[in-house]
Amino acid sequence: MLEIKSVVKQFGPQMRAVDDVSMSLKRGVVGLIGHNGAGKTTLMQMIATLSKPSSGQIIFQGVDIVKHPDAMRTRLGFLPQDFGVYPNLSALELMQYFAGLKGVRDPERIRYLLELVNLAEHAKRNAALFSGGMRRRLGIAQALLNDPDILIVDEPTAGLDPEERLRFRNLLGDLGQEKLVIMSTHIVSDVESIASELAIMRKGRLIGFDTPENMITQARGQVWSAQVSAEEYEQLKIRTQVLQAQRQGDLYQLRVAHPFAPVSNASLTEPSLEDALMAQRYSLQEAENV
């Protein structure tokens, strides 16, 4: 469905925000993960045709969207990290406004989408008074007005309470059954249960692209559990990647990422997806320091 080929985005002579990224995306939820400044938003803006690559190609259904952006824009739904609303307009009025911009003439489509995101009973409320989670759901509804093939959402759960985050994740997971959903986040739990594939970015480069299951499998044998003294804990923080530390009296119960046992009493433990990603990051840092 979407081919990203050797895409580069250069800002000035010293700043390469996206550095030679290539991947092939199909229907499902793709989690785009990386620290702030890793290049996630820049890459999504290029896919959404809001910005042009310095070099490389982005191919959607056989068409180069850098040269022919309208081929993407008519089939795209986009929810930016900050979805603003106009003061004094209700949710229904905002949806009618966006529908007009997108050429959607069916009022039933608006009603259906408000029901899909559980906002039908709030349709006539001033959207400016909505909670953060309600605004995000309204943002998804407007992004779906044109029944897009690709839905891009940038940090959609930032600032949401746990209940709203769960509702939002479930909604995106359902949409991924029929569409390509690209969701950027630095919160691993947001994509752990819904992503069909994960794309990991670091310093503008794609350092991993695989299923969550395969990433966990690759991390087996690198995540350890150990109980150590305070002195040992301080030493381990310097020479290993400590994933979790819980104080238990005078001792610390640790989870540690390391290619071999970090202390004599360490035992292998089953990694979570977050453990796997942190182990991968630690391995890359070690390789860079060699």
C-alpha positions in Angstrom: 0.0 0.0 0.0 2.7 2.5 1.0 6.4 2.3 0.0 9.0 4.7 1.6 12.2 4.5 -0.3 15.5 6.1 0.9 13.7 9.2 2.3 15.9 12.0 3.6 14.8 15.3 5.1 17.6 17.8 5.5 17.3 21.1 7.4 20.4 23.1 6.7 23.9 21.6 6.3 24.1 20.0 9.8 20.5 18.9 10.6 19.2 15.7 9.0 15.9 15.1 10.7 15.1 11.9 8.6 18.1 9.9 7.4 17.7 7.4 4.6 14.5 5.7 5.8 12.9 2.8 3.8 10.0 0.6 4.7 6.9 -1.1 3.2 3.6 -0.6 5.0 0.4 -2.5 4.6 -3.0 -2.5 6.3 -2.9 -2.6 10.1 -1.6 -0.4 12.9 2.1 0.6 12.6 3.5 2.0 15.7 6.2 4.7 15.0 8.3 4.8 18.2 11.2 7.0 19.2 12.3 9.6 21.6 11.4 13.3 21.1 13.4 14.6 18.2 13.8 11.1 16.6 12.2 12.3 13.4 8.8 10.7 13.8 6.7 13.8 13.2 8.9 14.9 10.2 8.4 11.5 8.6 4.7 11.6 9.1 4.5 15.2 7.7 6.2 14.0 4.5 3.8 11.0 4.2 0.9 13.4 4.7 2.4 15.7 1.9 2.7 18.6 4.3 6.4 18.6 3.6 8.6 17.3 0.8 11.6 15.0 1.2 15.0 16.4 0.4 15.5 13.1 -1.5 13.9 9.7 -1.9 10.4 8.5 -2.9 7.1 7.9 -1.1 4.9 5.6 -3.2 1.2 5.2 -2.5 -0.6 2.6 -4.6 1.9 2.9 -7.3 1.9 6.8 -7.4 4.8 9.0 -6.3 3.1 11.3 -3.9 6.0 13.7 -3.8 5.3 14.5 -7.5 1.5 14.0 -7.3 0.4 14.9 -3.7 -3.3 14.9 -4.5 -3.2 11.1 -5.0 -2.5 10.9 -1.2 -4.5 13.9 0.1 -7.8 12.5 -1.2 -7.2 9.2 0.6 -5.6 10.5 3.8 -6.9 11.1 7.3 -4.6 13.1 9.6 -4.8 13.9 13.3 -1.9 16.2 14.4 -0.7 16.2 18.0 -2.5 19.4 18.7 -6.0 19.3 17.3 -7.5 22.8 17.8 -11.2 23.6 17.7 -13.0 26.9 16.8 -14.5 28.7 19.8 -18.4 28.7 20.0 -18.8 25.9 17.5 -20.4 22.6 18.5 -19.0 19.2 17.7 -21.7 18.8 15.0 -20.9 22.2 13.5 -17.2 21.5 13.4 -17.9 18.2 11.7 -20.1 19.9 9.1 -17.4 22.5 8.5 -14.7 19.9 7.9 -17.1 17.8 5.8 -17.5 20.9 3.6 -13.8 21.3 3.2 -13.4 17.6 2.2 -16.4 17.6 -0.1 -18.4 15.2 2.0 -22.1 15.9 1.4 -23.7 13.0 3.4 -25.0 14.1 6.8 -25.4 10.5 7.8 -21.7 10.1 7.5 -21.3 12.8 10.2 -23.8 11.1 12.5 -22.2 7.7 12.0 -18.7 9.0 12.9 -19.9 10.8 16.0 -21.5 7.6 17.1 -18.3 5.7 16.3 -16.2 7.8 18.6 -19.0 8.0 21.3 -19.7 11.7 20.9 -23.2 11.5 19.5 -24.8 12.6 22.7 -22.4 15.5 22.9 -22.9 16.6 19.3 -24.4 20.0 20.2 -22.0 20.9 23.0 -19.4 23.6 22.5 -16.3 21.6 21.4 -14.0 24.1 23.1 -15.3 22.8 26.4 -14.5 19.2 25.6 -11.9 17.3 27.7 -8.6 16.4 26.0 -9.8 12.8 25.3 -13.1 14.1 23.8 -11.2 16.5 21.5 -8.9 13.6 20.3 -12.0 11.5 19.5 -13.5 14.4 17.6 -10.2 14.7 15.8 -10.4 11.1 14.7 -14.0 11.6 13.6 -13.0 14.5 11.3 -10.0 12.5 10.0 -12.3 9.7 8.9 -14.9 11.9 7.1 -13.5 11.0 3.7 -13.2 7.3 4.5 -9.4 7.4 4.0 -7.2 4.4 3.2 -4.4 5.8 5.5 -4.9 7.4 8.9 -2.0 9.2 10.5 -2.1 10.1 14.2 0.7 12.0 16.0 1.1 11.3 19.7 -2.7 10.8 20.1 -2.7 9.8 23.8 -0.4 12.5 25.2 -2.1 14.0 28.3 -5.0 11.6 28.4 -6.2 9.8 31.5 -5.9 6.0 31.6 -9.5 5.4 30.7 -9.4 7.7 27.7 -6.1 6.2 26.5 -7.6 2.7 26.6 -10.7 3.9 24.7 -8.5 5.6 22.1 -6.2 2.6 21.7 -9.2 0.3 21.2 -10.7 2.6 18.5 -7.4 2.8 16.6 -7.0 -1.0 16.8 -10.5 -1.5 15.3 -9.7 1.0 12.5 -6.5 -0.9 11.7 -8.6 -3.9 10.6 -9.6 -2.0 7.5 -7.0 0.8 7.0 -3.3 1.5 7.4 -3.0 3.4 10.7 0.3 5.1 11.4 0.5 6.1 15.1 3.5 7.9 16.5 4.3 7.7 20.2 7.0 7.4 22.7 4.7 5.4 25.1 5.2 1.7 24.3 2.1 0.6 26.1 0.0 2.6 23.6 0.9 0.3 20.7 1.9 -2.9 22.5 -1.5 -4.5 22.2 -2.7 -3.1 18.9 0.3 -2.7 16.6 0.9 -5.2 13.8 4.3 -3.8 13.2 6.7 -1.4 15.0 9.0 1.1 13.3 11.7 2.3 15.7 13.5 5.6 15.0 16.6 7.0 16.6 18.4 10.2 15.5 16.4 10.3 12.2 17.3 6.7 11.2 15.1 3.6 11.2 16.8 1.2 13.6 14.1 -1.5 13.7 11.1 -2.6 11.8 9.4 -5.8 12.8 6.4 -7.3 14.6 6.2 -6.8 18.4 6.4 -10.6 18.8 9.6 -10.9 16.8 11.2 -8.0 18.8 10.4 -9.7 22.1 11.8 -13.0 20.7 15.1 -11.2 19.7 15.4 -9.8 23.3 15.2 -13.2 25.0 18.4 -14.0 26.6 19.2 -10.3 27.2 16.9 -9.4 30.1 17.8 -10.4 33.7 16.3 -10.3 37.1 18.6 -9.8 40.2 18.5 -8.7 43.8 21.5 -6.5 44.6 22.9 -4.2 47.3 22.8 -0.4 46.9 26.5 -0.4 46.0 26.0 -3.0 43.3 23.0 -1.1 42.0 25.1 2.1 41.5 27.7 0.1 39.6 25.1 -1.6 37.4 23.6 1.8 36.5 27.0 2.7 35.0 27.8 -0.5 33.0 24.4 -1.9 32.1 20.8 -0.8 31.1 18.7 -0.9 34.3 15.1 -1.3 33.1 13.4 -1.3 36.5 14.5 -0.9 40.1 12.4 -1.6 43.2 13.8 -1.0 46.7 13.2 -3.8 49.2 14.7 -2.9 52.5 18.4 -2.6 52.1 18.3 -4.3 48.7 17.1 -3.5 45.2 15.1 -5.9 42.9 16.3 -5.1 39.4 15.4 -5.9 35.8 18.5 -5.4 33.6 19.2 -5.5 29.9 22.7 -7.0 29.2 24.1 -9.6 26.7 25.3 -11.8 29.7 24.5 -12.1 33.4 25.3 -8.7 35.0 25.9 -10.2 38.5 26.4 -13.8 39.7 22.9 -14.2 41.1 21.1 -12.9 38.0 18.5 -15.1 36.3 17.0 -14.7 32.8 13.4 -13.3 32.7 10.8 -13.0 30.0 11.1 -9.6 28.4 8.2 -7.3 27.8 8.0 -5.2 24.6 9.4 -2.2 26.5 12.2 -4.3 27.8 13.0 -5.5 24.2 13.1 -1.9 22.9 15.3 -0.7 25.7 17.6 -3.7 25.2 17.9 -2.9 21.5 18.7 0.8 22.3 21.4 -0.3 24.8 23.0 -2.6 22.2 23.1 0.3 19.7 24.6 2.6 22.3 27.3 0.1 23.1 28.0 -0.4 19.4 28.3 3.4 18.9 30.8 3.6 21.8 33.1 0.9 20.5 
